[in-house]
């Protein structure tokens, strides 16, 4: 290896070690931050989907149900589209076409439609809302066979409109009883927590989002570091190594008795230029001293 290049190699190694150490610490914090941020973003999306489902329930109750439950229709046919839970669930199923990782369920302890029957962990959420009536939102996670899953839940409270079909079978529309029977979905009490709206998303989704962002960040930072190192090396060669190499060659020739050395150009007032001027004066003084000794 050229001796004059050893300084460049040492500088590059120092840069790599220092920058690499700093990058490692920054990467550790960035990875943690990105995962937290990705989880928050996914939960915000879940919140938005929950609001969409709630809006669909309200729309069904206020605009769809009055049109499809008029007295003449109510006596002849039952429209499941008039049920807020049915409308919200079906609407969310269309939404899942573009967001397949998210799921929505209106888990109910005593449902009319048995597809709304809660799993054990969903029953625990409903009991949490029952034990704490003031609780309006519940965020948590659970272990599943495919990994950890996050969930966002809100309580379903039996309102006056619910009591028309869910108090006792005798008050329910006959067409509804013909579809669902009279064994399920009755005995609800006004203002009682009967279920929960639950939006679920696997934790692997925010982790994948964070890891992808982290990988892209490392690529960009690594490319920037490489370009920075090349630029610094070029600057080091032009500003330090090349002038120092000339000074070294001049000092080597003078040490061997060669006093006919051209002066080095002095440009600027930095340390390298000052050193070059000092060498020029030293070479001139040495040449004069040798001439005096020879005479």
C-alpha positions in Angstrom: 0.0 0.0 0.0 1.3 3.5 -0.9 2.5 5.1 2.4 0.8 8.4 1.4 -2.5 6.6 1.3 -2.3 5.2 4.9 -3.7 8.5 6.2 -6.7 8.2 3.9 -7.3 4.6 5.1 -7.1 5.6 8.7 -9.5 8.5 8.2 -11.9 6.2 6.4 -11.8 3.6 9.1 -12.4 6.3 11.8 -15.3 7.7 9.9 -16.8 4.2 9.4 -16.4 3.3 13.1 -17.7 6.6 14.4 -20.6 7.0 11.9 -21.4 3.3 12.2 -21.6 3.5 15.9 -23.8 6.5 15.8 -26.0 5.0 13.1 -26.4 1.8 15.2 -27.7 3.8 18.1 -29.9 5.9 15.9 -31.2 2.8 14.2 -32.1 1.2 17.5 -34.2 4.3 18.6 -35.6 4.7 15.1 -36.8 1.1 14.9 -38.6 1.4 18.2 -40.1 4.8 17.2 -41.2 3.4 13.8 -42.9 0.4 15.4 -44.7 2.6 17.9 -45.7 5.0 15.2 -46.9 2.3 12.9 -49.0 0.8 15.7 -50.6 4.2 16.4 -51.3 4.6 12.7 -53.0 1.2 12.5 -55.1 1.9 15.6 -56.1 5.3 14.1 -57.3 3.4 11.0 -59.2 1.1 13.2 -60.7 4.1 15.0 -61.8 5.5 11.6 -63.3 2.1 10.6 -65.1 2.0 14.0 -66.6 5.4 13.3 -67.7 4.3 9.9 -69.5 1.3 11.4 -71.1 3.5 14.0 -72.2 5.9 11.3 -73.7 3.0 9.3 -75.7 1.9 12.4 -77.0 5.4 12.9 -77.9 5.8 9.2 -79.7 2.5 9.3 -81.6 3.3 12.4 -82.7 6.8 11.3 -83.2 6.4 7.6 -83.4 2.8 6.4 -85.4 1.2 9.2 -88.3 3.7 9.0 -88.7 3.0 5.3 -88.7 -0.8 5.6 -90.6 -1.3 8.8 -93.8 0.5 8.0 -96.9 -1.3 9.4 -98.0 -2.9 6.1 -94.5 -4.3 5.5 -93.8 -5.2 9.1 -96.7 -7.6 9.1 -95.6 -9.5 6.0 -91.8 -9.6 5.7 -88.7 -9.0 7.8 -85.8 -7.1 6.3 -82.4 -7.8 8.1 -81.1 -4.6 6.5 -83.1 -2.7 9.0 -81.0 -4.1 11.9 -78.1 -1.8 12.6 -75.7 -4.6 13.5 -76.4 -6.4 10.3 -76.0 -3.2 8.2 -72.7 -2.3 9.9 -71.3 -5.8 9.6 -72.2 -6.2 5.9 -70.9 -2.7 5.1 -67.6 -3.5 6.8 -67.4 -6.8 4.8 -67.3 -4.6 1.6 -64.6 -2.4 3.2 -62.5 -5.5 3.9 -62.0 -6.0 0.2 -59.4 -3.2 0.3 -58.4 -3.8 4.0 -58.4 -7.6 4.4 -56.3 -7.5 7.5 -59.0 -5.7 9.5 -62.0 -7.5 10.9 -65.2 -6.2 12.5 -67.7 -7.9 14.7 -70.7 -6.8 16.8 -70.3 -9.4 19.5 -73.5 -9.8 21.5 -74.0 -11.9 24.6 -77.6 -12.9 23.6 -77.8 -12.2 19.8 -80.6 -12.8 17.5 -78.2 -13.6 14.7 -76.0 -16.4 15.9 -73.1 -15.1 13.9 -72.8 -12.3 16.4 -72.3 -14.8 19.3 -69.0 -13.8 21.1 -65.9 -15.8 21.5 -64.5 -16.1 25.0 -62.2 -13.1 24.7 -65.0 -11.0 23.2 -67.2 -12.0 26.2 -64.5 -10.7 28.5 -64.5 -7.4 26.7 -68.3 -7.1 27.1 -68.0 -7.9 30.8 -65.4 -5.2 31.1 -67.9 -2.6 29.7 -70.6 -4.0 32.0 -68.4 -3.7 35.1 -67.4 -0.2 34.2 -70.4 1.6 32.6 -68.4 4.8 32.2 -65.8 3.0 29.9 -66.5 4.0 26.3 -63.4 2.7 24.6 -61.1 -0.3 25.1 -57.8 -0.9 23.3 -55.8 -4.1 23.9 -54.1 -7.0 22.4 -54.4 -10.8 22.6 -52.5 -13.9 21.6 -53.8 -15.9 18.6 -52.5 -19.0 16.8 -51.1 -16.6 14.1 -49.5 -14.1 16.5 -50.5 -11.1 18.5 -53.6 -9.2 17.5 -54.7 -5.7 18.4 -58.3 -4.7 19.0 -60.4 -1.6 19.5 -63.8 -2.0 21.2 -66.8 0.1 22.1 -69.9 -1.0 24.1 -73.2 -1.6 22.5 -76.0 -0.3 24.8 -79.6 -1.4 24.3 -81.6 1.7 23.4 -85.4 2.3 23.1 -85.3 1.2 19.4 -83.6 -2.1 20.4 -86.4 -2.9 22.9 -89.0 -3.1 20.1 -87.5 -6.4 19.0 -85.4 -7.7 21.9 -87.5 -7.3 25.0 -89.9 -10.2 24.8 -90.8 -12.5 21.8 -94.4 -11.3 21.9 -93.3 -7.7 20.9 -91.1 -8.8 18.1 -92.3 -8.8 14.5 -93.7 -12.2 13.5 -91.6 -12.3 10.2 -88.4 -11.8 12.4 -89.4 -14.7 14.6 -89.9 -16.8 11.5 -86.4 -16.1 10.4 -84.5 -16.3 13.8 -86.9 -18.1 16.1 -87.8 -17.0 19.7 -85.0 -18.6 21.6 -82.3 -16.0 21.1 -82.0 -12.3 21.3 -84.6 -11.5 23.9 -84.6 -10.4 27.5 -82.5 -7.3 26.9 -82.9 -4.4 29.3 -83.0 -0.8 28.5 -79.6 1.0 28.7 -77.9 -2.4 29.4 -74.5 -3.2 27.8 -75.5 -6.1 25.6 -72.4 -6.4 23.4 -69.4 -4.7 21.9 -68.3 -3.4 18.5 -64.8 -4.8 18.0 -62.3 -4.0 15.2 -59.3 -6.3 15.2 -56.0 -6.2 13.3 -53.0 -8.5 13.6 -49.9 -7.0 15.2 -47.9 -8.3 12.3 -49.4 -5.5 10.1 -47.9 -2.5 12.0 -44.7 -4.5 12.5 -44.5 -5.1 8.7 -45.1 -1.4 8.1 -42.4 -0.4 10.6 -39.9 -2.9 9.3 -40.4 -1.8 5.7 -40.0 1.9 6.7 -36.9 0.9 8.7 -35.4 -1.0 5.8 -35.9 1.9 3.4 -34.4 4.3 6.0 -31.3 2.2 6.3 -30.9 2.0 2.6 -31.1 5.8 2.2 -28.9 6.5 5.2 -26.3 4.0 4.0 -26.3 5.4 0.5 -25.9 8.9 2.0 -23.1 7.8 4.3 -21.2 6.2 1.4 -21.5 9.3 -0.8 -20.4 11.4 2.2 -17.4 9.2 2.8 -16.4 9.4 -0.9 -16.8 13.2 -0.8 -14.8 13.5 2.5 -12.0 11.3 1.1 -11.7 13.4 -2.1 -11.6 16.5 0.1 -9.0 14.9 2.3 -6.9 14.0 -0.7 -7.0 17.5 -2.2 -6.7 19.5 1.0 -4.5 17.4 3.2 -2.9 14.3 1.7 -1.6 15.8 -1.5 0.0 18.9 0.1 1.4 16.7 3.0 2.8 14.3 0.4 4.6 17.1 -1.3 6.0 18.3 2.1 7.1 14.8 2.9 8.8 14.4 -0.5 10.6 17.8 0.0 11.7 16.9 3.5 13.0 13.5 2.3 15.1 15.1 -0.5 16.5 17.7 1.9 17.4 15.0 4.5 19.5 13.4 1.8 21.4 16.6 1.1 19.5 17.8 -1.9 19.1 21.6 -1.4 18.0 22.3 -5.0 14.3 21.8 -4.2 11.7 24.0 -5.7 9.6 26.0 -3.2 6.2 24.7 -2.5 3.3 26.9 -3.6 1.6 28.6 -0.6 -2.1 29.2 -1.1 -4.3 30.5 1.7 -3.6 30.9 5.4 -4.6 27.5 6.8 -2.4 25.2 8.7 -1.2 23.3 5.6 -0.2 26.6 3.9 1.6 27.8 7.0 3.5 24.5 7.2 4.4 24.8 3.5 5.7 28.3 4.1 7.8 27.1 7.0 9.3 24.3 4.9 10.2 26.8 2.2 11.9 29.0 4.8 13.7 26.1 6.3 14.9 24.9 2.9 16.2 28.4 2.1 17.9 28.8 5.4 19.5 25.3 5.1 20.8 26.1 1.6 22.4 29.3 2.8 23.9 27.6 5.8 25.5 24.9 3.5 26.9 27.5 1.2 28.5 29.4 4.1 30.1 26.2 5.4 31.4 25.3 1.9 33.0 28.8 1.5 
